[in-house]
Amino acid sequence: VSSGRDRDHTAFGVSAAHTSAPRDGPLELDPRGTRHLVVAELATDAVRRLLCDAARLERAVDIVGCAGCDDEPVGNSGRPADAQAAEQQIVARLSAASVGLRLYVSGSESFVGRMVRTANRMGLSQAEVRTEVHGSPLRRVRCVHCRATTEDVSTTLARCDGCDRTLVVYHHYSRRHAAWMGFQADAEVAGELPDVPSPCP
Amino acid sequence: VIRTIDARVVAVSQPTPTIRQLELRAVAGDLPTFSAGSHVMLHLGGDRPRRNAYSLACSPWSTSSYRLAVRHLPSGRGGSRWVHRELREGDVLTVEPPRNLFPLTRTARHHTLIAGGIGITPFMSHIHQLARDEASFELHYAVRDESEAIFVDELEALCGERLRVYVDPDGAALLGAMSSDVLPSRPLGTHLAICGPAPLMAALTAAAEALGWPAERIHVERFALDQGEQQPFTAADLTTGRRIDVALGQSLLEALEGAGWEVPYLCRQGICGQCRTRVAGGVPDHRDLYLTPEEKAAGDAIMPCVSRALDSPLVLDLPGSPGGEGHAAH
């Protein structure tokens, strides 16, 4: 399985150096924060390290751990089943929170993107959110033509769930949609697809 | 070159023993609109002409007149003394168009505004804007003595319950209320804006940072720089070797302008960074708030509006040539 981070997009005149892709990690406790909220999709070393740091610095940490996050302590409201349930739980916590809180997110790229989007909507800035991406490199892709979001994309060319077009997954990430931009791959000459290493399944 | 406005002083009042309030109207036509938090540079008279920055203490859509409040600073460079002693109703002043180093963060979910003394002035336009936008805000206003509070009726009308006035000779009551009550409890997405004496702003900024406020949520308006001790010195142009004497009480920028160089500038207070000039030799005496500590240590750039030199000559790599010929083509 190729990593989602090093796909070859040179065919489209862009490179990873000129992308809006969010940079992340490593997950470290920000000692300037007065409250710390962790949202973890997976029980990872990054989360364990963060909890160790918090214990050492005697900082209380509130944790929202997902179903796959088996051996971690869970928050008071129980373990969310999926990203959507996790989003609801952090909305509930952030709506009552004050400036000083730091949010830490660990999980797949898609999961992290959705949590960061939710946090930004609740008023947290980039300086108040730290992330570390692990696990699945599958991406969310938003079609610029029909505006549908296709989940679990792993290839540079992908079929849009909304309009069935073949899309190029471009190196442009929307924080507002928590998704990568996709546009029609054969817009110039119908049926003429660019030569990319990973063809559409 | 900045287009200036001729404005007549149509009203002068003295709301407190140390604050003089001015109302200015354009000699012809309307004044420009401005964004909340803006200030203007007034060209002031006196034995040595100077420019001083004053916040526009009125609503941002006020184009018929501008209102300013000038505090008399006995230790200042003389501009406020001239306004207090010499300026009369009916006088015409040269005014540079408004500009803004203290804008509102319009995306904030809540605004916590903190004013100390004459630092209330930029917030007058802020609260007019926020009240009209029906934004969530609060204003904390500290004065040393009840008699020093200005604009109170207008503030009460615009802010209602959102205004809190502190009579606080040393700032301790304000700082205490901020640290124990306000700063720990403001909702996510709140922005903090502070204007007042430099020690108060430093203490409030430190208190906010200690309570987890990231720097990007803290905004300060510095209206006065402590210029400290001054010595005359000499600057030199790297290209021509020409020497420029900088007198006591004169800034390097003023001396360069006097010698014919057109150095770009905005604030003339060491804040905006516009007049940054390369240093090719000599040791700058940095007094600005713009360069980073690393840049100051490197010693290869100076903000001539406020900074000086520790030895002479201070060799400058000046753009273009004096006399307004602009940048040399090559």
Boltz contact constraints between the chains, C-beta under 6 A:
constraints:
  - contact:
      token1: [A, 32]
      token2: [B, 212]
      max_distance: 6.0
  - contact:
      token1: [A, 33]
      token2: [B, 212]
      max_distance: 6.0
  - contact:
      token1: [A, 34]
      token2: [B, 211]
      max_distance: 6.0
  - contact:
      token1: [A, 34]
      token2: [B, 212]
      max_distance: 6.0
  - contact:
      token1: [A, 94]
      token2: [B, 188]
      max_distance: 6.0
  - contact:
      token1: [A, 97]
      token2: [B, 188]
      max_distance: 6.0
  - contact:
      token1: [A, 98]
      token2: [B, 185]
      max_distance: 6.0
  - contact:
      token1: [A, 98]
      token2: [B, 186]
      max_distance: 6.0
  - contact:
      token1: [A, 99]
      token2: [B, 186]
      max_distance: 6.0
  - contact:
      token1: [A, 99]
      token2: [B, 190]
      max_distance: 6.0
  - contact:
      token1: [A, 99]
      token2: [B, 213]
      max_distance: 6.0
  - contact:
      token1: [A, 100]
      token2: [B, 211]
      max_distance: 6.0
  - contact:
      token1: [A, 100]
      token2: [B, 212]
      max_distance: 6.0
  - contact:
      token1: [A, 122]
      token2: [B, 188]
      max_distance: 6.0
  - contact:
      token1: [A, 123]
      token2: [B, 109]
      max_distance: 6.0
  - contact:
      token1: [A, 123]
      token2: [B, 188]
      max_distance: 6.0
  - contact:
      token1: [A, 123]
      token2: [B, 189]
      max_distance: 6.0
  - contact:
      token1: [A, 124]
      token2: [B, 188]
      max_distance: 6.0
  - contact:
      token1: [A, 127]
      token2: [B, 214]
      max_distance: 6.0
  - contact:
      token1: [A, 127]
      token2: [B, 216]
      max_distance: 6.0
  - contact:
      token1: [A, 128]
      token2: [B, 214]
      max_distance: 6.0
